[in-house]
Amino acid sequence: MNIPGSQKSYRLSGLLFAGAVLLCTQVRVARAQGSAPAAAPAPQDAGKVMLTIFLRHDQSKTLDEINAQLDKNGFRQAFPPEGVEVVSWYVMMGIGQVVTLRMPAERLRAVNLMIEQKAWGAYRTDFYATYDFRPVAEAERKKGSKPK
């Protein structure tokens, strides 16, 4: 079945999923090779991926117009989709909003589709596979502070 615009959605979803898989593979390889020690994910996070979304403000619109578009599309009621956790949500002045999500990999398509249906028109979007580097950085800092 050929639905207009869906091929782009599948392509983007496929690329994001492939990127997340590649990222997980690289982290496992680095761990196996004895690179920077990393904390194991908490059991409740096993099999989950993280995704950072840049919701870039459409600067041709006022804030009131952006909010009206979000209300018209039902963005606030639909985001985040069920089964998706918001890890962080910041306003980045001059950019817009930056949201990091944690979800089972199979929810990636639902997130992409919801953004296409509910956020477009108010925001331009960028997606980035994400992982928590804090445990690695803390381990490296502690390792570097020990006398040799």
GUVOKE-459562 format. One record per residue (C-alpha): chain; residue number from 1; x, y, z; residue in three letters. Coordinates in steps of 0.05 Angstrom, whole numbers. Layout:
N
['A'; NUM; [X; Y; Z]; 'ALA']
...
***
This chain:
148
['A'; 1; [0; 0; 0]; 'MET']
['A'; 2; [28; 68; -19]; 'ASN']
['A'; 3; [6; 124; 27]; 'ILE']
['A'; 4; [31; 194; 7]; 'PRO']
['A'; 5; [86; 217; 53]; 'GLY']
['A'; 6; [91; 150; 89]; 'SER']
['A'; 7; [154; 128; 52]; 'GLN']
['A'; 8; [192; 186; 82]; 'LYS']
['A'; 9; [165; 166; 151]; 'SER']
['A'; 10; [188; 94; 142]; 'TYR']
['A'; 11; [255; 117; 116]; 'ARG']
['A'; 12; [266; 163; 175]; 'LEU']
['A'; 13; [242; 111; 225]; 'SER']
['A'; 14; [286; 59; 193]; 'GLY']
['A'; 15; [346; 105; 195]; 'LEU']
['A'; 16; [334; 123; 268]; 'LEU']
['A'; 17; [325; 50; 287]; 'PHE']
['A'; 18; [388; 31; 249]; 'ALA']
['A'; 19; [426; 87; 283]; 'GLY']
['A'; 20; [402; 65; 351]; 'ALA']
['A'; 21; [422; -7; 337]; 'VAL']
['A'; 22; [490; 15; 311]; 'LEU']
['A'; 23; [500; 58; 373]; 'LEU']
['A'; 24; [483; 0; 419]; 'CYS']
['A'; 25; [531; -45; 380]; 'THR']
['A'; 26; [587; 5; 385]; 'GLN']
['A'; 27; [577; 13; 460]; 'VAL']
['A'; 28; [579; -63; 469]; 'ARG']
['A'; 29; [642; -68; 427]; 'VAL']
['A'; 30; [676; -12; 466]; 'ALA']
['A'; 31; [658; -46; 532]; 'ARG']
['A'; 32; [684; -113; 506]; 'ALA']
['A'; 33; [749; -81; 485]; 'GLN']
['A'; 34; [759; -52; 555]; 'GLY']
['A'; 35; [745; 20; 537]; 'SER']
['A'; 36; [715; 68; 586]; 'ALA']
['A'; 37; [676; 29; 639]; 'PRO']
['A'; 38; [602; 42; 635]; 'ALA']
['A'; 39; [548; 27; 684]; 'ALA']
['A'; 40; [500; -27; 662]; 'ALA']
['A'; 41; [431; -1; 646]; 'PRO']
['A'; 42; [380; -9; 700]; 'ALA']
['A'; 43; [338; -72; 689]; 'PRO']
['A'; 44; [276; -30; 673]; 'GLN']
['A'; 45; [315; 5; 617]; 'ASP']
['A'; 46; [340; -59; 582]; 'ALA']
['A'; 47; [319; -58; 509]; 'GLY']
['A'; 48; [301; 15; 510]; 'LYS']
['A'; 49; [329; 70; 466]; 'VAL']
['A'; 50; [336; 144; 478]; 'MET']
['A'; 51; [319; 197; 427]; 'LEU']
['A'; 52; [331; 272; 430]; 'THR']
['A'; 53; [284; 315; 389]; 'ILE']
['A'; 54; [299; 387; 372]; 'PHE']
['A'; 55; [232; 424; 365]; 'LEU']
['A'; 56; [257; 485; 328]; 'ARG']
['A'; 57; [210; 544; 332]; 'HIS']
['A'; 58; [182; 568; 265]; 'ASP']
['A'; 59; [209; 639; 271]; 'GLN']
['A'; 60; [161; 665; 218]; 'SER']
['A'; 61; [106; 656; 271]; 'LYS']
['A'; 62; [95; 690; 338]; 'THR']
['A'; 63; [92; 649; 401]; 'LEU']
['A'; 64; [16; 657; 402]; 'ASP']
['A'; 65; [12; 630; 331]; 'GLU']
['A'; 66; [57; 570; 349]; 'ILE']
['A'; 67; [15; 554; 410]; 'ASN']
['A'; 68; [-49; 560; 368]; 'ALA']
['A'; 69; [-20; 511; 317]; 'GLN']
['A'; 70; [-1; 462; 373]; 'LEU']
['A'; 71; [-71; 468; 403]; 'ASP']
['A'; 72; [-104; 458; 334]; 'LYS']
['A'; 73; [-62; 395; 322]; 'ASN']
['A'; 74; [-73; 367; 392]; 'GLY']
['A'; 75; [2; 364; 406]; 'PHE']
['A'; 76; [-2; 372; 481]; 'ARG']
['A'; 77; [-53; 317; 489]; 'GLN']
['A'; 78; [-14; 268; 445]; 'ALA']
['A'; 79; [57; 280; 468]; 'PHE']
['A'; 80; [90; 238; 491]; 'PRO']
['A'; 81; [56; 176; 461]; 'PRO']
['A'; 82; [37; 120; 509]; 'GLU']
['A'; 83; [96; 79; 532]; 'GLY']
['A'; 84; [146; 136; 521]; 'VAL']
['A'; 85; [181; 170; 579]; 'GLU']
['A'; 86; [205; 242; 578]; 'VAL']
['A'; 87; [275; 242; 607]; 'VAL']
['A'; 88; [286; 317; 599]; 'SER']
['A'; 89; [252; 376; 565]; 'TRP']
['A'; 90; [288; 442; 560]; 'TYR']
['A'; 91; [278; 508; 525]; 'VAL']
['A'; 92; [341; 527; 486]; 'MET']
['A'; 93; [337; 601; 472]; 'MET']
['A'; 94; [345; 616; 398]; 'GLY']
['A'; 95; [330; 543; 380]; 'ILE']
['A'; 96; [264; 522; 411]; 'GLY']
['A'; 97; [253; 461; 455]; 'GLN']
['A'; 98; [298; 401; 464]; 'VAL']
['A'; 99; [264; 337; 489]; 'VAL']
['A'; 100; [298; 272; 506]; 'THR']
['A'; 101; [255; 210; 507]; 'LEU']
['A'; 102; [266; 138; 531]; 'ARG']
['A'; 103; [225; 83; 500]; 'MET']
['A'; 104; [223; 12; 477]; 'PRO']
['A'; 105; [252; 10; 406]; 'ALA']
['A'; 106; [185; -11; 377]; 'GLU']
['A'; 107; [154; 55; 399]; 'ARG']
['A'; 108; [201; 95; 354]; 'LEU']
['A'; 109; [152; 95; 295]; 'ARG']
['A'; 110; [96; 119; 340]; 'ALA']
['A'; 111; [138; 178; 363]; 'VAL']
['A'; 112; [158; 196; 292]; 'ASN']
['A'; 113; [86; 192; 267]; 'LEU']
['A'; 114; [60; 233; 326]; 'MET']
['A'; 115; [111; 288; 313]; 'ILE']
['A'; 116; [94; 289; 239]; 'GLU']
['A'; 117; [19; 295; 254]; 'GLN']
['A'; 118; [20; 340; 314]; 'LYS']
['A'; 119; [84; 383; 316]; 'ALA']
['A'; 120; [96; 400; 243]; 'TRP']
['A'; 121; [71; 469; 226]; 'GLY']
['A'; 122; [93; 496; 294]; 'ALA']
['A'; 123; [163; 466; 295]; 'TYR']
['A'; 124; [217; 441; 248]; 'ARG']
['A'; 125; [246; 377; 278]; 'THR']
['A'; 126; [312; 343; 284]; 'ASP']
['A'; 127; [322; 273; 314]; 'PHE']
['A'; 128; [385; 246; 348]; 'TYR']
['A'; 129; [399; 177; 377]; 'ALA']
['A'; 130; [420; 191; 448]; 'THR']
['A'; 131; [453; 154; 506]; 'TYR']
['A'; 132; [469; 171; 578]; 'ASP']
['A'; 133; [544; 187; 582]; 'PHE']
['A'; 134; [543; 211; 654]; 'ARG']
['A'; 135; [563; 144; 686]; 'PRO']
['A'; 136; [621; 138; 638]; 'VAL']
['A'; 137; [644; 209; 650]; 'ALA']
['A'; 138; [640; 201; 726]; 'GLU']
['A'; 139; [679; 135; 723]; 'ALA']
['A'; 140; [732; 168; 680]; 'GLU']
['A'; 141; [736; 228; 727]; 'ARG']
['A'; 142; [745; 182; 787]; 'LYS']
['A'; 143; [797; 141; 750]; 'LYS']
['A'; 144; [835; 204; 731]; 'GLY']
['A'; 145; [836; 231; 802]; 'SER']
['A'; 146; [871; 171; 833]; 'LYS']
['A'; 147; [946; 179; 845]; 'PRO']
['A'; 148; [989; 134; 801]; 'LYS']
***
